[in-house]
Amino acid sequence: MEQYLTVNVVTPNGSVFDHHATMVVAITTNGELGILVNHAPIVAPLEIDEVRVKRTDAENHVNWVAVNGGIIEVRDNVVTIIADSAERARDIDISRAERAKQRAEETIEQAKQTSDIDEQQRAEVALHRAINRINVSKHR
């Protein structure tokens, strides 16, 4: 019997991704985490970064998901990612992501001039999210 991982990416708006995979690679706050079948149970916080899912249906079928933080849980060959927001590469609106990047860069410059550290930090997170979405969109 072939074994596989069941991969679920969930946000407050519902399921973003639900497929079977042979491997998942995610970036946690402690570095890159590769998950194969029969991985030990783990829960870890995720960075704003891409998640790579190697699907079971074809050797070279890989899905990319932009994840904006959250947590990953692995248990009994089920990989669950719970994130504030997440988008599959094919669903990313590139022009919207580019506009978000530009807005964040402008906000950072304005915040630096007014010494608004909180606003600058929020804008830096928004910039990181926009860049992540742009990078993941290139994997269509």
N, C-alpha and C positions, 0 to 999 in steps of 0.2 A: 504494500500500500504506500503510495507516494505521500510524503508529508509536506506540509506547507504552512506558511504563516497566514493568518487572517489579519489584514491591516485596516484599521478604522481611523479616520481623521474626523474629529467632531468639533464643531464650534457652537456658540450659543444659537446660531441660526440653523443648526442641523448638521447632517452628515455631508462632508465634502468629498470623502474618498472611502470606498469600501471594496476591497479586492483581495485576492490571494496572491502571495508573493513567496519567493525563495530567499529574499534578503531585503533588509531595510537598513538604510544608513541615515542617521540623524545627528545633529550637532547639539550636544548638551552643554551646560555651563562648565562642565569639566573636560570637554573635548568631543571628538567624533566617537560615535557609538555604532558599531555594526552588529546587526541582529540576524542570526540564522535560526533555522528550525531547532527546537529544544533548548533555546537560550534560557539561562537561569532567570527567575523572576527578578524584575527590577522596576523601580520608579525613579525617574530623573527629570529635573527641570531642563527645558529646552531654550536655546538661544533663538533670536530672530535669524532664521537661516532656512536653507532648503532641506527637504527630506527627499531621499532617493529611494524609490521602491522598485525592486527588480521583480517583475510579474512572472507568474508560472506559465503563462500561455505561450511564450516564445523566449528563447535564450537572450535575445537582445532587446526585449520589450521593457523599457524603464519609464516609470512615471515620476515626475518631479512635482513637489508640492511646496509652495512658499508658506512657511509657518511663522507666525509672529509671536514667538515665545510659547509658553504653555508647559505641559508635562507629557512625558511618554511613560506608559506602563506596559511591561511585557509579562505575560503570564499564560502558561499552557498554550503556547504557539499563537496567542492573540496579542497583537501590537495595537494599543490604543493611544492615540495622540489627542489630547484635549487642548485646544488653543483658543485664544480670544478671536483670532481670525486666521483663515488659511485659504489658499486658492491653488487649484491645479494649474500647471503651466498653460494649458489650453484655454483656461477661463480668464486669464489675466488680460485686462484692458491696458495695453501698453501705453497708449497716449494718456490715459488717466494716471497711470503710474509715473510717467514722465512729468506730468503737471504737478503731481503730489511732491515729487523730488524737487522741482523748481520752487514751489511754495515753501517747502521746508528749508531750502537753502536761503531764500530771502528772509524767512523768519529768523533763522540763526544769525544772519548779518544784523538785522534790526535789534535782536535781543543782545548781541554783543555791544552795540552802540549805547543801549540803555542799561547795560549791566544787569539785565533780567535773567538771572541764572536758571530759574525754574522754567521760564519760557524757552530758553536756549536748550535745556535738557529735553523738554518735550519735543521740540523741533528736531533735535538730533535723533531721537527715537523714530519720529515720523520719517526722517531722511533714511535711516537704516532700513525701515520697512519698505519704503519706495524702491530703494536700490535692490533689496532682496527680491521684490516682485519683478523688477526689470531683469535681473540676472536669471531668475527661474523661467521667465517667459521665453528666454532664448533656447530653451530645451524642448520646444514644441515639436 
